[in-house]
Amino acid sequence: MKFKSLFLSALCAMTVIGGFTSCTDDDDSPVFIDVTVADGVFVLNEGSYFSGINGTLDYLDYKTATMSNNILADIYNLGGTPNNAIIVGDVMYIACSDENRVAVIDAKNLIAAKQMITITAPRELATDGSYLYVTSQAGCVIKVDLTTNLIVETTPVIGDRLEGIAYRDGYLYVCNSCKEIPDPDSGYSSWEYHTNLIKLNAETLAKVSDITVAANPNQIVSDGQYLYLASWGDYNQTPATVQQIDENDEVSVIGTGQKIAYDDNKLYIVNTEYDEYWNEVHTYKVLDLKTNLTTDFWGDTSLIFSPGTIGVDPVTHDVFITSYNKDDYGYASYTTNGYMIVYSNTNKYFSNATTKYTTGVGPCTLVFYNHSEPVKK
């Protein structure tokens, strides 16, 4: 037995010299994997340009299931019409259209960066993780280095009133929505609605091609493989149209609607039409992209008066729809607070399947916030 013990001791010493740290079995050592944990959702409120109401930012914390309103009040003034926002890591970028700037906010600690990005009439945002891409209603696209927050490239004027933008596989797809044609005699304007997406090389911002789509393209999202586009039509004779754009940039019509959200092989579509008295009539659909079947949205949509936007948390898969409240005349109020309904799939964070929260004026952008943490496998 003594010889056996000496042999094992010598073997252990040799294994240490050979690069092993122990002669014991390491199979029981804990193994950790990184998982994504949902934290909450930011609600960006546009305010009201015509009523001089500035935009605000709200935050719904999942752990406490509570909404905090106007959370930037003490640190940053978003000004008129903050139109879109995106989070990269812990940094939130907010396109403040009327202020000609993109605000830079620490989303985790709610600290405003001293640096802001000056851009004329910034509208919509996209990212590839290294760069921020911004559409401007001046008709150009701006590329920002996320390590410095400095503009590194700007296109010439490539369109009119550029709206949504999406990144896919080294290219940018930009919505060229419409052109205003003022009438000096009447003081009113008419509109020319465009029918093209502008495809750009993301590295150089050089134009690659025009892609023909339905009139007035506005919102575009990507699932990494396909693009989904909502064109808003002319608000009269030409209806809003939802389209799919494949890897070869071939376009196909898949539905009718103005507001879309993608999650887990499903496309959520909100469509708004008007009756003879200009009352809004809404439908809420879900397109299963695997089976190509469209069904009614499963939540109680009677809770929504006039939808502002729809979004789906990519971690929890809960659905969020914002809405305007009703004014004294029975129409959407653009001067009072709106609200948001949470349609929970799991009730993990919310005690009820549907929960209502008050927002600021004009809740039209949702930005979901999450973090990664190691969890024992």
ROPAMI-11034 format. One line per field, with one value per residue (C-alpha): residue in three letters; x, y, z. Coordinates in pm, 1 decimal, m for minus. Layout:
residuo: ALA/...
xx: X/...
yy: Y/...
zz: Z/...
//
This chain:
residuo: MET/LYS/PHE/LYS/SER/LEU/PHE/LEU/SER/ALA/LEU/CYS/ALA/MET/THR/VAL/ILE/GLY/GLY/PHE/THR/SER/CYS/THR/ASP/ASP/ASP/ASP/SER/PRO/VAL/PHE/ILE/ASP/VAL/THR/VAL/ALA/ASP/GLY/VAL/PHE/VAL/LEU/ASN/GLU/GLY/SER/TYR/PHE/SER/GLY/ILE/ASN/GLY/THR/LEU/ASP/TYR/LEU/ASP/TYR/LYS/THR/ALA/THR/MET/SER/ASN/ASN/ILE/LEU/ALA/ASP/ILE/TYR/ASN/LEU/GLY/GLY/THR/PRO/ASN/ASN/ALA/ILE/ILE/VAL/GLY/ASP/VAL/MET/TYR/ILE/ALA/CYS/SER/ASP/GLU/ASN/ARG/VAL/ALA/VAL/ILE/ASP/ALA/LYS/ASN/LEU/ILE/ALA/ALA/LYS/GLN/MET/ILE/THR/ILE/THR/ALA/PRO/ARG/GLU/LEU/ALA/THR/ASP/GLY/SER/TYR/LEU/TYR/VAL/THR/SER/GLN/ALA/GLY/CYS/VAL/ILE/LYS/VAL/ASP/LEU/THR/THR/ASN/LEU/ILE/VAL/GLU/THR/THR/PRO/VAL/ILE/GLY/ASP/ARG/LEU/GLU/GLY/ILE/ALA/TYR/ARG/ASP/GLY/TYR/LEU/TYR/VAL/CYS/ASN/SER/CYS/LYS/GLU/ILE/PRO/ASP/PRO/ASP/SER/GLY/TYR/SER/SER/TRP/GLU/TYR/HIS/THR/ASN/LEU/ILE/LYS/LEU/ASN/ALA/GLU/THR/LEU/ALA/LYS/VAL/SER/ASP/ILE/THR/VAL/ALA/ALA/ASN/PRO/ASN/GLN/ILE/VAL/SER/ASP/GLY/GLN/TYR/LEU/TYR/LEU/ALA/SER/TRP/GLY/ASP/TYR/ASN/GLN/THR/PRO/ALA/THR/VAL/GLN/GLN/ILE/ASP/GLU/ASN/ASP/GLU/VAL/SER/VAL/ILE/GLY/THR/GLY/GLN/LYS/ILE/ALA/TYR/ASP/ASP/ASN/LYS/LEU/TYR/ILE/VAL/ASN/THR/GLU/TYR/ASP/GLU/TYR/TRP/ASN/GLU/VAL/HIS/THR/TYR/LYS/VAL/LEU/ASP/LEU/LYS/THR/ASN/LEU/THR/THR/ASP/PHE/TRP/GLY/ASP/THR/SER/LEU/ILE/PHE/SER/PRO/GLY/THR/ILE/GLY/VAL/ASP/PRO/VAL/THR/HIS/ASP/VAL/PHE/ILE/THR/SER/TYR/ASN/LYS/ASP/ASP/TYR/GLY/TYR/ALA/SER/TYR/THR/THR/ASN/GLY/TYR/MET/ILE/VAL/TYR/SER/ASN/THR/ASN/LYS/TYR/PHE/SER/ASN/ALA/THR/THR/LYS/TYR/THR/THR/GLY/VAL/GLY/PRO/CYS/THR/LEU/VAL/PHE/TYR/ASN/HIS/SER/GLU/PRO/VAL/LYS/LYS
xx: 0.0/289.0/438.8/104.3/77.6/428.1/347.8/34.5/227.4/492.1/224.0/61.3/392.8/453.3/110.5/171.5/501.6/325.7/79.7/m206.8/m304.4/m450.9/m454.6/m818.8/m1115.9/m1235.5/m1562.7/m1755.8/m1635.9/m1928.5/m1983.0/m2125.0/m2291.4/m2387.9/m2761.3/m2953.0/m3171.3/m3454.3/m3439.4/m3715.5/m3837.6/m3786.6/m4077.4/m3976.8/m4252.1/m4248.6/m4445.7/m4637.2/m4466.3/m4775.7/m4855.2/m4497.0/m4480.0/m4129.8/m4057.9/m3981.2/m3844.8/m4016.8/m3887.1/m4075.0/m3868.1/m3959.9/m3837.5/m4067.1/m4328.4/m4335.8/m4318.6/m4101.7/m4204.3/m3987.4/m3672.0/m3439.0/m3605.8/m3314.1/m3030.0/m3126.9/m3388.0/m3485.8/m3662.7/m3907.1/m3992.7/m3743.5/m3829.6/m3629.2/m3389.9/m3155.3/m2936.5/m2586.9/m2441.1/m2541.6/m2550.2/m2875.7/m2882.4/m3190.3/m3266.2/m3401.5/m3538.2/m3633.6/m3311.4/m3078.3/m2891.4/m2857.1/m2846.9/m2606.7/m2735.5/m2591.4/m2895.9/m2776.3/m2698.2/m2908.6/m2619.4/m2614.8/m2285.5/m2125.4/m2088.0/m2385.0/m2388.8/m2497.7/m2707.6/m2967.1/m3317.4/m3214.8/m3500.2/m3430.4/m3137.9/m2972.6/m2648.1/m2414.6/m2258.3/m1960.8/m2128.9/m2450.1/m2638.3/m2875.2/m3128.9/m3190.6/m3496.5/m3248.9/m3211.1/m2879.7/m2747.2/m2481.9/m2234.8/m2108.8/m1818.5/m1953.9/m1612.6/m1577.5/m1933.3/m1784.5/m1928.7/m1703.1/m1908.5/m2210.4/m2382.2/m2480.6/m2854.2/m2995.1/m3368.1/m3647.6/m3760.9/m3566.1/m3734.3/m3661.0/m3322.0/m3204.6/m2867.9/m2831.7/m2518.9/m2298.5/m2569.2/m2809.7/m3168.8/m3316.4/m3681.0/m3724.8/m4072.6/m4204.5/m4144.0/m4332.3/m4446.2/m4553.8/m4819.3/m4731.9/m5076.6/m5280.4/m5017.3/m5078.1/m4861.2/m4915.5/m4706.0/m4523.6/m4497.9/m4189.2/m4173.7/m3812.8/m3577.4/m3222.9/m2956.9/m2616.7/m2284.2/m2249.8/m1870.5/m1850.7/m2210.5/m2196.8/m2532.3/m2577.9/m2929.5/m3293.4/m3546.1/m3904.0/m4157.1/m4508.4/m4564.8/m4434.8/m4193.7/m4156.4/m4069.9/m3822.0/m3698.5/m3463.6/m3455.1/m3097.9/m3201.6/m3514.9/m3631.1/m3986.7/m4114.7/m4427.1/m4517.6/m4787.7/m4949.1/m5108.8/m5347.0/m5637.5/m5667.2/m5342.1/m5348.9/m5062.3/m4870.2/m4638.5/m4369.0/m4093.9/m3754.9/m3548.6/m3172.1/m3181.0/m3374.8/m3689.6/m4002.1/m4329.5/m4646.5/m4740.7/m5006.3/m5165.0/m5048.4/m4850.1/m4681.2/m4480.2/m4265.2/m4062.1/m3996.2/m3921.7/m4032.5/m4347.7/m4440.2/m4688.4/m4888.6/m5111.2/m5332.0/m5537.8/m5815.1/m6076.7/m6451.5/m6661.9/m6647.6/m6267.2/m6292.5/m6000.3/m6062.1/m5775.1/m5682.4/m5406.7/m5260.1/m4976.5/m4807.6/m4630.8/m4335.5/m4274.1/m4624.5/m4724.7/m5050.6/m5201.8/m5413.6/m5572.0/m5351.4/m5428.4/m5450.1/m5752.2/m5702.6/m6018.2/m5790.2/m5608.7/m5778.2/m5529.4/m5203.7/m4872.6/m4639.9/m4598.7/m4294.0/m4201.5/m3938.2/m3682.9/m3611.3/m3954.2/m4159.3/m4414.0/m4596.5/m4621.0/m4862.1/m4873.3/m5174.0/m5300.4/m5592.5/m5925.4/m5978.0/m6301.6/m6417.9/m6363.3/m6035.8/m5676.4/m5534.3/m5193.1/m5160.6/m5219.9/m5040.0/m5072.0/m5049.1/m4901.6/m5057.1/m4835.9/m4962.7/m4766.8/m4705.6/m4566.6/m4671.5/m4310.3/m4282.6/m4646.7/m4920.1/m5188.8/m5196.8/m5269.2/m5129.0/m5172.0/m4911.4/m4923.8/m4671.2/m4585.7/m4738.0/m4700.6/m4553.6/m4418.3/m4088.7/m4009.5/m3652.4/m3594.2/m3310.3/m3132.7/m2797.3/m2587.2/m2483.1/m2317.5/m2549.9/m2451.3/m2532.5
yy: 0.0/233.3/170.4/246.1/580.5/680.4/590.7/806.5/1095.7/1071.3/1053.6/1369.4/1550.2/1448.5/1565.8/1908.8/1936.6/1829.6/2119.9/1979.1/2151.9/1853.9/1478.6/1473.3/1437.7/1783.0/1656.9/1797.7/2156.0/2392.9/2503.2/2848.4/2976.8/3332.4/3394.4/3707.2/3850.1/4094.0/4414.7/4638.0/4854.8/5223.1/5417.1/5717.2/5977.7/6222.1/6495.9/6730.6/6961.2/7172.9/7215.1/7282.0/6973.6/6829.0/6459.7/6245.3/5902.3/5649.1/5319.5/5007.8/4799.4/4431.9/4335.3/4581.1/4595.2/4974.4/5255.3/5561.7/5859.2/6137.0/5978.4/6223.5/6532.4/6617.4/6534.2/6599.1/6784.8/6579.8/6877.1/6849.3/6521.7/6260.8/6017.8/5697.8/5530.1/5233.6/5070.7/4938.9/4772.7/5008.9/5323.0/5461.2/5684.0/5903.6/6085.7/6427.8/6546.3/6905.3/6966.0/6846.5/6609.6/6251.1/6231.8/5987.7/5842.1/5583.9/5356.3/5165.5/5460.9/5728.1/5965.0/6198.5/6205.5/6545.2/6469.1/6474.6/6406.6/6700.3/6582.8/6776.6/6639.0/6285.4/6043.2/5668.3/5460.0/5124.9/4957.6/4673.9/4679.0/4891.3/5184.7/5379.1/5463.8/5760.5/5872.0/6243.0/6414.5/6631.4/6328.6/6173.8/5888.9/5946.4/5688.5/5726.3/5538.1/5397.2/5397.3/5775.4/5890.1/6086.9/6107.7/5921.8/5934.8/6111.3/6039.0/6310.3/6373.0/6039.8/6085.0/6282.1/6254.5/5938.2/5725.1/5370.3/5204.7/4846.1/4669.9/4330.0/4141.2/4441.4/4657.6/4929.6/4950.0/5299.1/5405.2/5693.7/5795.7/6110.1/6459.3/6771.5/7001.3/7339.7/7547.0/7915.2/8030.8/7824.5/7788.5/7413.1/7128.5/6819.7/6505.5/6281.8/5932.0/5739.0/5368.1/5275.9/5147.6/5274.4/5005.3/5125.2/4958.6/4988.9/5020.1/5303.4/5434.3/5411.1/5355.4/5002.5/5003.8/5106.4/4840.5/4894.8/4865.3/4986.1/5361.1/5555.9/5309.3/5396.3/5117.8/4836.8/4557.3/4263.6/3912.1/3872.4/3694.2/3865.5/4226.0/4329.4/4663.6/4865.4/5114.6/5356.2/5436.2/5774.9/5770.4/5769.2/5548.3/5353.0/5127.8/5052.3/4741.2/4499.5/4336.4/4078.5/4123.7/3806.4/3756.0/3840.8/4164.3/4014.1/4181.1/4006.1/4140.7/3959.1/4176.5/4514.2/4741.3/5043.8/4912.1/4591.3/4406.0/4089.2/3820.2/3448.3/3375.8/3581.0/3918.5/4128.6/4366.5/4658.8/4811.1/5129.0/5238.2/5512.5/5501.8/5773.1/5984.6/5951.9/5720.5/5480.3/5111.0/4884.7/4523.5/4327.6/4022.3/3774.0/3614.3/3286.0/3302.4/2926.5/2821.6/3142.7/3144.4/3471.0/3475.6/3741.7/3871.3/3673.9/3972.2/4188.3/4470.9/4651.1/4803.1/4999.6/5319.5/5452.1/5253.7/5438.2/5143.4/4771.3/4585.6/4238.5/4172.8/3939.2/3766.0/3725.7/3739.5/3960.3/4198.7/4572.6/4809.5/5182.0/5403.0/5758.0/5839.5/5972.4/6348.7/6534.0/6491.8/6117.6/6124.0/6054.1/6313.3/6446.6/6677.3/6443.9/6140.7/5810.8/5459.2/5114.5/4770.6/4472.9/4142.8/3886.3/3535.1/3395.8/3631.9/3605.4/3976.2/4081.6/3949.4/3982.0/3880.7/4243.7/4537.2/4908.8/5179.2/5556.2/5704.6/6052.6/6229.5/6042.3/5702.5/5587.6/5402.3/5100.3/4998.8/4678.1/4661.8/4345.2/4224.0/3907.0/3722.1/3384.4/3112.8/2769.5/2509.2
zz: 0.0/80.1/m264.5/m427.7/m243.9/m347.7/m708.8/m710.0/m554.9/m822.2/m1091.7/m959.9/m964.3/m1324.2/m1436.0/m1281.8/m1466.1/m1784.4/m1760.1/m1555.1/m1233.8/m1049.5/m1046.6/m940.3/m1170.1/m1294.3/m1444.3/m1146.6/m1200.2/m1266.5/m1624.0/m1695.2/m2009.0/m2099.1/m2118.7/m2215.3/m1940.9/m2014.2/m1807.1/m1942.2/m2225.3/m2304.0/m2453.2/m2663.8/m2684.8/m2976.3/m2803.1/m3032.2/m3279.4/m3347.9/m2978.2/m2872.4/m2649.6/m2621.3/m2639.8/m2335.2/m2245.8/m2017.2/m1879.0/m1772.4/m1530.5/m1556.2/m1208.9/m1037.1/m1315.9/m1272.6/m1526.2/m1467.4/m1679.9/m1823.7/m1685.3/m1862.5/m1717.0/m1487.6/m1725.3/m2087.5/m2290.3/m2594.4/m2750.2/m3038.9/m3210.2/m3090.9/m3365.2/m3315.3/m3074.0/m3064.9/m2798.3/m2870.4/m2561.4/m2282.8/m2498.3/m2631.8/m2939.4/m2987.7/m3311.9/m3211.6/m3544.3/m3463.4/m3271.0/m3549.8/m3322.0/m3208.6/m2829.7/m2663.0/m2335.3/m2094.3/m2078.9/m1773.7/m1549.9/m1722.7/m1779.5/m2078.8/m2266.6/m2304.7/m2671.3/m2906.9/m3278.5/m3494.9/m3790.6/m3986.9/m3921.5/m3815.8/m3861.3/m3824.5/m3695.4/m3767.4/m3663.4/m3755.1/m3408.0/m3511.3/m3682.3/m3644.5/m3964.5/m3960.9/m4219.7/m4257.0/m4394.2/m4582.6/m4810.4/m4702.3/m4487.9/m4222.2/m4086.4/m3727.5/m3566.2/m3238.6/m3071.7/m3108.3/m3192.4/m3479.0/m3830.0/m4072.4/m4392.7/m4541.4/m4869.6/m5113.2/m5139.1/m5254.5/m5194.5/m5029.4/m4667.8/m4598.1/m4333.5/m4214.0/m4256.7/m4206.6/m4222.8/m4388.2/m4487.6/m4562.7/m4718.5/m4606.9/m4724.4/m4702.3/m4734.4/m4981.3/m4872.1/m5039.3/m5169.4/m5061.9/m5343.2/m5199.3/m5375.9/m5321.4/m5432.2/m5187.4/m4916.6/m4910.0/m5033.3/m5240.0/m5208.3/m5449.8/m5302.4/m5405.6/m5485.3/m5416.3/m5152.8/m5193.7/m5144.7/m5023.6/m4960.9/m4581.7/m4593.2/m4846.4/m4850.3/m5229.9/m5396.2/m5527.3/m5670.5/m5639.7/m5543.9/m5659.0/m5375.8/m5294.1/m5260.6/m4961.1/m4792.2/m4423.8/m4180.6/m4247.7/m4021.3/m4069.2/m3929.5/m4048.6/m4367.5/m4496.7/m4483.0/m4402.7/m4528.0/m4453.7/m4727.4/m4619.7/m4954.7/m5016.9/m4716.8/m4963.7/m5271.3/m5236.4/m4928.0/m4694.6/m4798.3/m4615.2/m4827.0/m4789.0/m4955.2/m4998.4/m5023.2/m5393.5/m5329.2/m5482.2/m5341.2/m5259.4/m5096.9/m4775.7/m4614.6/m4544.1/m4264.8/m4147.5/m3833.0/m3811.7/m3560.3/m3605.3/m3344.8/m3353.3/m3712.1/m3670.1/m3815.3/m3616.8/m3836.8/m3738.8/m4008.7/m3979.8/m4215.6/m4187.8/m4220.3/m4386.2/m4069.1/m4042.7/m3745.4/m3721.5/m3784.7/m3677.1/m3738.0/m3565.7/m3737.6/m3686.0/m3986.6/m3913.2/m4150.1/m4130.4/m4231.9/m4415.8/m4219.8/m4090.9/m3776.3/m3557.5/m3278.1/m2963.0/m2723.6/m2641.1/m2889.8/m2779.0/m2514.6/m2787.9/m2904.7/m3161.7/m3194.2/m3182.7/m3236.7/m3173.7/m3046.5/m2920.9/m2656.6/m2821.2/m2488.8/m2324.8/m2648.5/m2471.0/m2706.1/m2638.7/m2814.3/m2741.9/m2799.3/m2802.8/m2575.6/m2701.0/m2710.2/m2634.4/m2994.9/m3011.6/m3205.1/m3106.9/m2868.3/m2969.4/m2667.6/m2371.5/m2233.5/m2412.8/m2274.8/m2336.9/m2306.5/m2226.3/m2366.2/m2167.0/m2299.0/m1974.9/m1692.6/m1574.0/m1501.6/m1511.8/m1287.2/m1554.3/m1918.9/m2008.1/m1810.6/m1884.5/m1824.3/m1876.1/m2120.5/m2240.4/m2539.4/m2868.6/m2769.1/m3105.5/m3042.7/m2823.0/m2737.8/m2544.2/m2295.4/m2179.6/m2053.2/m2064.5/m1750.0/m1674.7/m1548.3/m1422.4/m1684.0
//
